[in-house]
């Protein structure tokens, strides 16, 4: 079994730059689709494009008026405002995003040119300052005046920031952009641009590329592309050639695990655009950084000589993305740059591999761990590297340690996740692994301390950033999803003595389809993480705050008034999903368990993610933000004998849920047990009295 090393506090300058780059990337990456859309429109419809269209490309005149087109407004207004909104939202949610976008408009108008760097400054600044201003009167606003104060404060401060951007920030950013552009032009004019690879290629391996690429190259490249129709800057970092050359060299001259894993890694790198997959190969033989530098310099020189470039950023750095964004007149130069960069990198790497001695089979695991330590989190592709030697292919992965903690996550952490956790907990216990903790949590309170994370398929992308080290399984049916069997098998593979003892010799079933990580065996990616979370206090936070529910919740007694006879209706009146939510919510309201706003939050939750559980059951409940509207824990049960349509699914039982401090988990566990038993579901359908329903749920309180 792989041993764990305790990382030293990460306080270096590199870490600071890395975090800064990650923040910049967080503003750019969510909007890459918009950049691609602009790039495609530019490549197709401008005057020199593949299909020139004056109205779309913004050239020529119509009825005596110049055509504005899409290209100019998108690059001048849409893209900077999207970046600013994203940056502000990262700091202070939607409110910060709106204020940041307002302030950025002043920078855009003041400069008169695309203001990407200005957006990266003003967006987060707007969010941060708005957050600080709101804190001044937090809790001091009289009831009924909250909306008035919030709207006017955002409007007034946004207007001030717009003027500040117009008069103050805009000239500074414009001067910086002009200066940086002059530096780039100087390098181009003097044939020095290839020398940037001396900094860029090592920076990539150290995960500093985001600060360089998204902080400087992309904004400058956009400006250059707007003026010249293309930019070489987009390929300074994104060229897949240098990394591909390294991996090809390992395919021919590597040894052991490194040689066996190189073909799969090359495919993921070149077609998938995940460059980080080749970083461990470089870290294993640090001299190989010379190969990537040589390849990068060759690629840049080729682009400079041929005058080639891309019209927009290529993200991820896949050859497919590169070709999609290549300027119409640059295909020969771009393809040649990739080929020559690959060739030079391959030749230099081959010499290094042939003339140095290393145990690649041992060093690859260590290098992968080193890469993850520098990255600051588990790599989404590390299982491909560590698992190829055992399984030899995509979809298998080595489980380096037992699975200890599994979490179900939903928006509020008290309804569907609690039910799903109960179902899977019983399955894992039945399989003979009672020590595996299966808990539930609100997504907002997740931390990277779990081996496996299970979410509704519509919530998986929200859960991944907070739990990057875990294997993620997406389900659309919490009661009887086939993914549960895959997870049980994964636990069996990783937690048996044979698997724990054999370490790198045992391949686990990753369940990649369920995990939503295409063909990378992500199900096992978190297994090595199990060793250091075994003692994590996973049940310390109560579910009322969105924390995890105790794994033993189903075995603890619940208060006697969670589900009472008055909250059970055998013949519901509702004929639609929304009416059924209202009916279940009113029962909670009549009990004094919630206020009226909680019912509205139940509808809000349903609009974001369905609470349909499978087996004719839905359990509507409020959002995580609505927990302040719960006065006490309560559950309501309504049967609809004829069934109602629930987003295309038939539902006959609606269970309304409001929970505080895990008090409701016992009854939810009982309900989950009933609905995973077809015979007991049939008994519920045939029940003629409320007491029969209560008896089935193990709770008789008439």
C-alpha positions in Angstrom: 0.0 0.0 0.0 1.3 3.5 -0.8 2.5 5.4 2.2 1.3 8.9 2.9 3.5 11.8 3.3 2.5 14.9 5.2 2.9 18.0 3.1 4.6 21.0 4.5 2.6 24.3 4.7 2.4 25.7 1.2 3.5 29.3 1.7 6.0 29.7 -1.2 5.9 32.4 -3.8 5.1 29.7 -6.3 2.0 28.8 -4.3 0.9 32.4 -4.2 1.3 32.8 -8.0 -0.5 29.4 -8.5 -3.5 30.5 -6.4 -3.6 33.8 -8.3 -3.5 31.9 -11.6 -6.3 29.6 -10.4 -8.4 32.6 -9.6 -7.8 34.1 -13.1 -8.6 30.8 -14.7 -11.8 30.7 -12.7 -12.9 33.9 -14.4 -11.9 32.7 -17.9 -12.6 29.0 -18.1 -16.4 29.1 -17.4 -16.7 31.5 -20.4 -14.5 29.6 -22.9 -17.7 28.7 -24.7 -18.3 32.3 -25.4 -14.7 32.8 -26.6 -15.2 29.8 -28.9 -18.4 31.2 -30.3 -16.8 34.5 -31.0 -13.8 32.8 -32.6 -16.1 30.7 -34.9 -18.1 33.8 -35.9 -14.9 35.7 -36.6 -13.4 32.9 -38.6 -16.5 32.4 -40.7 -18.1 35.8 -41.3 -15.5 38.6 -41.3 -14.4 40.0 -44.6 -11.4 37.6 -44.8 -13.4 34.7 -43.3 -14.6 31.5 -44.9 -18.1 32.8 -45.5 -18.0 36.6 -45.5 -21.3 38.1 -44.4 -21.3 41.9 -44.0 -24.2 41.9 -41.5 -22.5 39.3 -39.2 -18.9 40.1 -39.9 -19.2 43.8 -39.4 -17.9 45.2 -42.7 -19.4 47.1 -45.6 -22.6 49.1 -45.4 -26.4 48.4 -45.5 -28.7 51.2 -46.5 -25.9 53.7 -46.3 -25.1 52.7 -42.7 -21.9 50.8 -41.6 -22.6 47.2 -40.5 -21.9 46.7 -36.8 -22.0 42.9 -37.0 -21.5 40.5 -34.1 -17.7 40.4 -34.0 -17.1 43.8 -32.5 -19.9 44.0 -29.9 -19.1 40.5 -28.7 -15.4 41.2 -28.1 -16.0 44.7 -26.8 -18.9 44.1 -24.5 -20.1 40.5 -24.2 -16.8 38.8 -23.3 -15.4 41.4 -20.8 -18.8 41.6 -19.1 -19.0 37.8 -18.8 -15.6 37.7 -17.3 -16.4 40.6 -14.9 -19.7 38.9 -13.8 -18.0 35.6 -13.2 -15.2 37.2 -11.2 -17.6 39.2 -9.1 -19.7 36.2 -8.5 -16.7 34.2 -7.4 -16.2 36.7 -4.6 -19.8 37.6 -3.7 -22.2 35.4 -5.6 -24.7 37.0 -8.0 -24.8 40.3 -6.2 -21.0 40.6 -6.6 -21.2 39.6 -10.2 -23.8 42.3 -11.1 -21.9 45.1 -9.4 -18.6 43.9 -11.0 -20.2 44.0 -14.4 -21.6 47.5 -13.9 -18.2 48.8 -12.9 -16.5 47.0 -15.9 -18.9 48.9 -18.2 -17.1 52.1 -17.2 -13.7 50.6 -18.0 -15.0 49.4 -21.4 -16.5 52.7 -22.5 -13.5 54.7 -21.1 -11.0 52.7 -23.0 -12.9 52.1 -26.2 -11.1 48.8 -26.7 -11.8 45.3 -25.4 -10.9 45.4 -21.7 -10.2 41.9 -20.5 -7.6 42.8 -18.0 -9.9 45.6 -16.8 -12.7 43.1 -16.4 -10.4 40.8 -14.4 -9.7 43.7 -12.1 -13.1 45.4 -11.8 -15.2 42.2 -11.6 -13.6 40.9 -8.4 -13.2 44.4 -7.0 -16.9 45.1 -7.5 -17.8 41.9 -5.7 -15.4 42.4 -2.8 -16.3 46.0 -2.2 -20.0 45.3 -2.3 -19.5 42.5 0.2 -17.7 44.9 2.5 -20.4 47.5 2.2 -23.2 45.0 2.9 -21.4 43.9 6.0 -21.7 47.5 7.4 -25.5 47.1 7.8 -25.9 43.4 8.1 -28.6 42.6 10.5 -29.5 46.3 11.0 -32.1 46.7 8.2 -35.7 47.0 9.4 -37.9 44.1 8.2 -39.6 45.0 4.9 -36.8 47.3 3.8 -34.3 44.6 2.8 -35.1 44.7 -0.9 -35.1 48.5 -1.1 -31.7 48.8 0.7 -30.1 45.9 -1.3 -31.2 47.1 -4.7 -30.3 50.8 -4.1 -27.0 50.1 -2.5 -26.0 47.8 -5.4 -27.2 50.4 -7.9 -25.5 53.4 -6.2 -22.2 51.5 -5.7 -22.2 50.0 -9.2 -22.7 53.5 -10.7 -19.8 54.8 -8.6 -17.6 51.9 -9.8 -18.6 52.6 -13.4 -17.4 56.2 -13.1 -14.2 55.0 -11.3 -13.6 52.6 -14.1 -14.2 55.3 -16.7 -11.9 57.9 -15.2 -9.5 56.0 -13.1 -9.1 52.3 -13.9 -9.5 52.6 -17.7 -6.4 54.7 -18.4 -4.2 52.5 -16.2 -5.4 49.3 -17.8 -5.1 50.8 -21.2 -1.5 51.9 -20.5 -0.7 48.4 -19.2 -2.2 46.7 -22.2 -0.3 49.0 -24.5 3.0 48.4 -22.7 2.5 44.6 -22.6 1.6 44.7 -26.3 4.7 46.6 -27.1 6.8 44.1 -25.3 5.3 41.3 -27.2 5.7 43.2 -30.5 9.4 43.8 -29.6 9.9 40.1 -29.0 8.2 39.3 -32.3 10.1 41.9 -34.3 13.5 40.8 -32.9 12.8 37.1 -33.3 12.9 36.6 -29.5 9.4 35.3 -28.9 10.5 31.6 -28.9 12.6 32.4 -25.8 9.3 32.7 -23.8 9.3 28.9 -23.8 12.1 29.0 -21.3 9.6 30.4 -18.8 6.3 29.0 -20.1 7.2 25.3 -20.2 8.6 25.0 -16.7 5.7 27.1 -15.5 3.2 24.6 -16.9 4.8 21.7 -15.0 4.7 23.8 -11.8 1.0 24.7 -12.4 1.8 28.3 -12.9 0.5 28.4 -16.4 -2.9 29.8 -15.5 -1.3 33.0 -14.2 0.6 33.4 -17.5 -1.9 32.1 -20.0 -5.1 33.6 -18.6 -3.6 36.6 -16.9 -1.5 37.9 -19.8 -1.5 35.9 -23.0 -5.2 35.5 -23.5 -6.1 39.1 -23.0 -3.2 40.3 -25.2 -4.1 37.6 -27.8 -7.7 38.8 -28.0 -6.5 42.3 -28.6 -4.1 41.2 -31.2 -6.7 39.0 -32.9 -9.1 41.9 -33.1 -6.6 44.0 -34.9 -5.0 41.4 -37.1 -7.6 38.6 -37.3 -5.3 36.1 -35.5 -2.7 35.9 -32.8 0.3 33.7 -32.2 -0.1 34.3 -28.4 -2.9 31.7 -28.1 -0.4 28.9 -29.0 2.5 29.9 -26.8 1.2 27.7 -24.0 -1.5 25.6 -25.6 0.6 23.8 -28.3 0.2 20.1 -27.5 3.4 19.2 -29.4 6.0 19.5 -26.6 4.0 17.2 -24.2 3.2 14.8 -27.0 6.9 14.4 -27.8 7.7 13.5 -24.2 5.0 10.8 -24.1 6.1 9.4 -27.5 9.7 9.1 -26.2 8.4 7.1 -23.2 6.5 4.8 -25.5 9.7 3.9 -27.3 12.4 4.2 -24.7 10.6 4.2 -21.3 10.4 1.3 -18.9 7.8 -0.4 -16.8 4.7 1.5 -15.7 5.8 4.7 -17.4 6.2 3.0 -20.8 2.9 1.1 -20.4 0.9 4.1 -19.5 2.4 6.5 -22.1 0.1 5.5 -25.0 -3.1 6.2 -23.0 -1.6 9.4 -21.6 -0.7 10.6 -25.1 -4.2 10.0 -26.3 -5.7 12.0 -23.4 -3.1 14.7 -23.8 -3.4 15.2 -27.6 -7.1 14.7 -28.2 -8.5 15.5 -24.8 -6.2 18.5 -24.2 -5.4 17.6 -20.6 -1.8 18.6 -20.6 -1.2 17.9 -16.9 -1.1 14.2 -17.7 2.4 14.5 -19.0 3.7 16.5 -16.0 4.7 13.4 -13.9 6.8 12.1 -16.7 8.8 15.3 -16.7 9.0 15.4 -12.9 10.3 11.8 -12.9 13.2 12.9 -15.1 13.6 16.7 -14.5 16.1 17.0 -17.4 13.1 16.4 -19.7 12.1 20.0 -19.2 14.8 20.7 -21.8 12.8 18.7 -24.3 9.6 20.6 -23.7 11.5 23.9 -23.9 13.1 22.9 -27.2 9.8 21.7 -28.5 8.0 24.9 -27.4 10.7 27.2 -29.0 10.5 25.2 -32.2 6.7 25.6 -32.4 6.7 29.3 -31.7 9.5 29.9 -34.2 7.5 28.0 -36.8 4.4 30.1 -36.1 6.5 33.3 -36.3 8.2 32.4 -39.6 4.9 31.3 -41.2 2.9 34.2 -39.7 0.3 31.8 -38.3 -2.0 32.1 -35.4 -5.4 31.3 -33.9 -8.4 33.6 -33.9 -9.4 32.7 -30.3 -8.1 30.7 -27.3 -7.8 27.0 -27.7 -9.1 25.5 -24.4 -8.5 22.8 -23.5 -5.2 22.4 -25.4 -6.5 19.7 -27.6 -5.4 19.4 -31.2 -9.1 19.5 -32.1 -9.6 22.8 -30.2 -6.4 24.2 -31.8 -7.6 23.4 -35.3 -11.1 24.7 -34.6 -9.7 28.1 -33.7 -7.0 28.3 -36.4 -7.2 31.3 -38.7 -8.2 30.5 -42.3 -4.7 31.3 -43.6 -2.8 29.5 -40.9 -3.6 25.8 -41.1 -0.3 24.9 -42.7 1.7 26.9 -40.2 -0.2 25.7 -37.1 -0.1 22.0 -38.1 3.6 22.4 -38.9 4.2 24.0 -35.6 2.6 21.1 -33.7 4.4 18.5 -35.8 7.9 20.2 -35.5 7.4 20.9 -31.7 6.5 17.2 -31.2 9.5 16.0 -33.3 12.0 18.2 -31.5 10.6 17.3 -28.1 10.7 13.6 -29.0 14.3 13.7 -30.2 15.6 15.6 -27.1 13.6 13.4 -24.7 14.8 10.2 -26.4 18.4 11.2 -25.9 17.8 12.0 -22.3 15.9 8.7 -21.7 18.6 6.7 -23.4 21.5 8.3 -21.6 20.1 8.5 -18.0 19.2 5.7 -15.7 16.1 5.6 -13.6 13.5 3.1 -12.4 10.5 4.5 -14.2 8.2 1.9 -12.7 8.9 3.1 -9.2 9.4 6.8 -10.0 6.1 7.4 -11.8 4.0 6.9 -8.7 6.3 9.3 -6.8 6.2 11.8 -9.6 2.4 11.7 -9.7 2.2 12.3 -6.0 4.7 15.2 -6.4 2.6 16.7 -9.2 -0.6 16.5 -7.0 1.3 18.1 -4.1 2.3 21.0 -6.3 -1.2 21.3 -7.8 -2.7 21.3 -4.3 -5.3 18.6 -5.0 -5.9 15.2 -6.5 -5.4 15.1 -10.2 -8.4 14.0 -12.3 -6.2 11.9 -14.5 -3.7 10.5 -12.0 -5.5 7.2 -12.0 -4.6 6.7 -15.6 -0.9 6.9 -14.8 -0.9 4.8 -11.6 -3.4 2.2 -12.9 -2.1 1.5 -16.4 0.5 -1.0 -15.2 -2.0 -3.2 -13.5 -5.0 -2.9 -15.8 -3.2 -1.7 -18.8 -6.1 0.3 -20.1 -8.6 3.0 -19.6 -11.4 2.3 -17.2 -9.3 0.5 -14.5 -7.4 2.0 -11.7 -5.2 1.0 -8.8 -6.9 1.4 -5.4 -4.1 2.4 -3.1 -6.2 2.3 0.1 -9.6 1.3 1.5 -12.7 3.4 1.0 -13.8 4.8 4.4 -16.1 7.7 3.8 -19.0 8.0 1.3 -21.2 11.1 1.1 -24.5 11.8 -0.6 -24.8 15.4 -1.4 -27.8 17.5 -2.4 -28.7 21.1 -2.3 -30.1 21.1 1.3 -28.5 18.0 2.7 -31.7 16.8 4.5 -34.0 15.1 2.0 -33.0 13.1 -1.0 -29.4 12.8 0.1 -30.5 11.4 3.5 -32.7 8.8 1.7 -30.1 7.8 -0.7 -27.5 7.5 2.0 -29.8 5.2 3.9 -30.3 2.9 0.9 -26.6 2.6 0.1 -25.6 2.3 3.8 -27.8 -0.8 4.0 -26.4 -2.3 0.8 -22.8 -1.8 2.0 -23.6 -3.3 5.4 -25.2 -6.2 3.8 -22.0 -6.7 1.7 -20.1 -7.0 4.9 -18.5 -3.5 5.3 -20.2 -1.9 8.3 -17.2 0.3 9.0 -17.7 2.3 5.8 -19.4 5.5 6.7 -22.2 6.6 4.4 -23.3 10.1 5.3 -25.2 13.0 3.7 -24.4 16.7 3.3 -25.4 19.9 1.6 -23.2 20.6 -1.4 -22.3 24.0 0.1 -20.8 22.3 3.1 -18.7 19.6 1.3 -15.0 19.4 1.9 -12.4 17.4 0.2 -12.4 14.6 2.8 -14.4 11.9 1.1 -13.5 8.9 -1.0 -16.7 8.7 -2.9 -19.3 11.5 -3.6 -22.8 10.7 -4.9 -25.1 13.4 -6.3 -28.0 13.8 -8.5 -26.8 14.0 -12.1 -27.8 17.7 -12.2 -25.7 18.5 -9.2 -22.5 16.7 -10.0 -20.7 19.6 -11.5 -21.5 21.7 -8.4 -20.0 19.1 -6.1 -16.8 18.4 -8.0 -14.8 21.6 -7.2 -15.2 21.1 -3.5 -14.3 17.4 -3.6 -11.7 17.1 -6.3 -10.0 14.1 -4.7 -13.2 11.9 -4.6 -14.7 9.6 -7.1 -18.0 11.1 -8.3 -21.1 9.0 -9.1 -24.1 10.6 -10.7 -27.6 9.2 -10.2 -31.1 10.1 -11.3 -32.8 7.6 -9.0 -31.9 7.7 -5.4 -33.9 4.6 -4.4 -32.7 1.9 -6.7 -30.0 3.3 -8.9 -27.7 0.7 -10.6 -24.8 2.9 -9.6 -25.2 1.6 -6.0 -24.1 -1.9 -7.1 -21.1 -0.4 -8.8 -20.2 1.5 -5.6 -20.6 -1.6 -3.5 -18.3 -3.5 -5.8 -15.8 -0.7 -5.6 -15.9 -0.9 -1.8 -15.4 -4.6 -2.0 -12.4 -4.3 -4.4 -10.7 -1.7 -2.3 -11.5 -2.9 1.2 -10.8 -6.6 1.1 -7.5 -7.7 2.6 -6.2 -8.9 -0.8 -6.8 -5.5 -2.3 -5.3 -3.6 0.6 -2.2 -5.8 0.7 -1.4 -5.9 -3.0 -1.4 -2.2 -3.6 -0.3 -1.5 -7.1 -1.0 -5.1 -8.2 -4.7 -4.9 -7.7 -7.0 -3.1 -10.2 -10.3 -1.8 -9.0 -13.5 -1.4 -11.0 -13.7 2.4 -11.4 -17.3 2.7 -12.5 -16.2 5.5 -14.8 -19.6 5.8 -16.5 -21.3 6.5 -13.2 -18.6 8.8 -12.1 -19.0 11.0 -15.2 -15.3 11.0 -15.8 -15.0 9.7 -19.3 -12.9 6.6 -19.5 -10.4 7.5 -16.9 -11.2 5.2 -14.1 -12.1 8.1 -11.8 -13.9 5.8 -9.4 -10.5 4.8 -8.0 -8.9 8.2 -8.1 -9.9 8.9 -4.5 -9.0 5.5 -3.1 -5.5 6.6 -2.2 -7.0 9.4 -0.4 -8.8 7.1 2.0 -5.9 6.7 4.3 -5.8 10.3 5.5 -9.6 10.7 5.9 -10.2 7.6 7.9 -10.4 9.6 11.1 -12.1 12.7 9.7 -15.0 13.9 11.8 -17.5 13.4 9.1 -20.5 13.4 11.5 -19.5 16.5 13.5 -21.6 19.0 11.6 -25.4 18.7 12.0 -27.5 18.5 8.9 -29.3 21.6 9.9 -26.3 23.6 8.8 -25.9 21.5 5.7 -23.3 19.3 7.4 -23.1 15.6 7.2 -25.6 13.4 8.9 -24.3 10.7 11.2 -23.8 7.4 9.6 -25.6 5.8 12.5 -28.6 8.1 12.2 -30.9 5.3 11.2 -30.2 3.5 14.5 -30.9 6.4 16.8 -34.3 7.1 18.1 -36.2 10.0 16.6 -38.6 12.4 18.4 -42.1 11.0 18.5 -43.8 13.9 16.7 -41.7 13.9 13.4 -44.5 11.9 11.6 -48.0 11.9 13.1 -51.4 10.8 11.9 -52.5 14.3 11.1 -49.7 14.6 8.6 -50.7 11.5 6.6 -53.3 11.7 3.8 -54.3 8.6 2.0 -56.1 10.3 -0.9 -54.3 13.5 -2.0 -56.3 16.1 -4.0 -53.4 17.5 -6.1 -53.3 16.6 -9.8 -49.9 18.2 -10.6 -46.4 18.3 -9.2 -46.6 21.9 -8.0 -50.0 21.3 -6.4 -48.6 18.2 -4.6 -45.7 20.2 -3.3 -48.2 22.8 -2.0 -50.3 20.1 -0.4 -47.3 18.5 1.4 -46.0 21.9 2.4 -49.3 23.0 3.9 -49.3 19.9 6.2 -45.9 21.0 7.5 -47.1 24.6 7.8 -50.2 23.4 9.7 -48.0 21.6 12.2 -46.1 24.8 12.9 -42.9 23.2 11.5 -42.2 25.8 8.8 -43.4 29.2 7.6 -44.9 30.1 4.3 -41.5 31.0 2.8 -40.4 27.4 3.2 -43.1 26.2 0.8 -41.8 28.7 -1.8 -38.3 27.2 -1.2 -39.7 23.7 -1.8 -40.8 24.9 -5.3 -37.4 26.6 -5.8 -35.6 23.4 -5.0 -37.8 21.4 -7.4 -37.1 23.8 -10.2 -33.3 23.3 -9.8 -33.2 19.6 -9.2 -36.0 17.1 -9.1 -36.7 15.4 -5.8 -38.1 12.3 -7.5 -36.5 9.3 -5.8 -37.8 6.3 -7.8 -40.3 3.6 -6.7 -43.2 6.1 -7.2 -41.7 8.4 -4.5 -40.9 12.1 -4.4 -39.6 13.9 -1.3 -40.0 17.7 -1.9 -38.0 19.9 0.6 -36.6 23.4 0.8 -33.3 24.7 -0.4 -30.2 24.9 1.8 -30.8 28.7 2.2 -34.4 28.0 3.5 -33.4 26.3 6.7 -34.0 29.4 8.7 -37.6 29.0 7.8 -37.8 25.6 9.7 -39.1 25.8 13.3 -39.0 22.1 14.0 -38.5 18.8 12.3 -41.5 17.3 10.6 -42.5 14.9 7.8 -45.7 14.7 5.9 -46.9 11.8 3.7 -49.5 12.0 1.0 -50.7 9.1 -1.2 -52.0 9.7 -4.7 -53.7 6.4 -5.8 -54.0 7.4 -9.4 -50.5 8.9 -9.6 -49.4 12.3 -10.7 -46.9 13.3 -13.4 -43.6 14.4 -11.8 -41.4 15.7 -14.5 -42.3 12.7 -16.7 -42.2 10.2 -13.8 -45.2 8.7 -12.1 -45.4 9.5 -8.4 -47.9 8.0 -6.0 -46.3 9.0 -2.7 -45.2 12.5 -1.8 -43.2 13.0 1.4 -42.7 16.5 2.5 -39.5 17.1 4.6 -38.3 19.7 7.0 -35.4 18.8 9.3 -33.3 20.2 12.1 -30.4 18.6 13.8 -30.9 15.2 12.1 -34.1 14.6 14.0 -35.9 13.5 10.9 -33.3 11.1 9.6 -34.7 8.1 11.5 -38.1 8.3 9.8 -36.5 9.0 6.4 -34.4 5.9 6.9 -37.5 3.9 7.6 -39.2 5.3 4.5 -36.2 4.5 2.4 -36.3 0.9 3.6 -40.0 0.6 2.7 -39.6 2.0 -0.8 -36.7 -0.4 -1.6 -39.0 -3.3 -0.8 -41.6 -3.9 -3.6 -43.8 -5.9 -1.3 -44.0 -3.1 1.3 -44.6 -0.5 -1.5 -47.6 -2.7 -2.5 -48.8 -2.7 1.1 -48.6 1.1 1.1 -50.7 1.3 -2.1 -53.3 -1.0 -0.6 -53.4 0.6 2.9 -56.9 1.7 4.0 -56.0 3.4 7.3 -53.4 5.9 8.4 -52.2 3.5 11.1 -51.2 1.0 8.5 -48.9 3.6 6.9 -47.4 4.6 10.2 -46.9 0.9 11.1 -45.0 0.3 7.9 -42.7 3.2 8.6 -42.1 1.8 12.1 -43.7 4.7 13.9 -47.2 4.4 15.4 -48.3 7.8 16.8 -52.0 8.2 16.2 
